[in-house]
């Protein structure tokens, strides 16, 4: 299978934070949306299964996108809030704060 430019991972959100986490993502800050677009992130979806969330987006250069997001003041403010809601680590200084999922099927 050829590789695609899709990127996906899952996180669990603390039960007591579910309502606020969903609310934030139903009405994201405009600057968050523009910063992700500026970084080259597109077709970004988040799906919910109780407190587990599945994230999927397309991007031609994920490393560069994450570098731009890490330098964004708006994204750092957003992440300061949402990082307290995630079960486990949200530390982007770690080697893998997001563990990418391997794509095993793709239908064009």
C-alpha positions in Angstrom: 0.0 0.0 0.0 1.3 3.4 -0.8 1.5 5.9 1.9 -0.9 8.8 2.1 -0.8 12.3 3.6 -3.4 11.4 6.2 -2.5 11.5 9.9 -4.6 10.0 12.7 -4.4 9.3 16.5 -6.7 8.8 19.5 -6.8 10.3 22.9 -9.0 9.8 25.9 -10.5 12.7 27.6 -11.1 12.8 31.4 -14.8 12.1 32.1 -15.2 15.3 34.1 -13.9 17.3 31.1 -16.0 15.8 28.4 -18.7 18.5 28.2 -16.2 21.4 28.1 -13.9 19.6 25.6 -16.7 18.9 23.2 -18.1 22.5 23.6 -14.7 24.0 22.8 -14.5 21.9 19.6 -18.0 22.7 18.5 -17.1 26.4 18.6 -13.3 26.7 18.1 -11.6 30.0 18.2 -11.2 31.5 14.7 -7.5 32.0 15.2 -7.1 28.2 15.9 -8.8 27.4 12.6 -6.6 29.9 10.7 -3.4 28.7 12.3 -4.1 25.1 11.4 -4.9 26.1 7.8 -1.8 28.2 7.6 0.2 25.1 8.8 -1.2 23.1 5.9 -3.6 21.0 7.9 -6.8 20.2 6.0 -9.8 17.9 6.0 -9.4 17.7 9.8 -12.1 15.7 11.6 -12.6 14.6 15.2 -14.9 11.7 16.1 -16.2 10.9 19.6 -16.9 7.5 21.2 -17.8 8.3 24.8 -14.5 9.7 26.2 -12.3 8.4 23.4 -11.7 10.8 20.5 -10.3 9.9 17.0 -8.5 12.7 15.2 -7.7 12.5 11.5 -6.4 15.1 9.1 -4.4 15.5 5.9 -1.2 17.4 5.6 1.7 17.3 3.1 4.4 18.0 5.8 3.3 17.0 9.3 6.6 17.9 10.9 6.5 21.4 9.5 2.8 21.8 10.4 3.5 20.7 14.0 6.5 23.2 14.2 4.2 26.0 13.1 1.5 25.0 15.5 4.1 24.8 18.4 5.1 28.4 17.6 1.6 29.7 17.5 0.6 31.8 20.5 -3.1 31.1 19.9 -2.5 27.3 19.7 -0.4 27.4 22.8 -3.2 29.1 24.7 -5.7 26.5 23.4 -3.4 23.6 24.3 -2.8 25.0 27.8 -6.6 24.5 28.3 -7.2 21.3 26.5 -4.0 19.6 27.8 -5.5 19.4 31.3 -8.4 17.5 29.8 -6.5 14.7 28.2 -5.7 11.4 30.0 -2.0 10.9 30.0 0.6 13.1 28.4 0.0 16.1 26.2 3.6 17.2 26.4 4.8 18.1 22.8 8.4 18.1 24.0 8.1 14.3 24.4 9.2 12.1 21.4 5.6 11.0 20.8 2.9 13.0 22.6 0.7 11.9 19.7 1.2 8.3 18.7 0.3 8.1 15.0 -2.0 5.3 13.9 -0.9 3.1 11.0 -3.1 3.3 8.0 -4.0 -0.2 6.8 -6.8 0.5 4.4 -7.5 3.4 2.0 -10.2 3.6 -0.7 -9.7 6.3 -3.2 
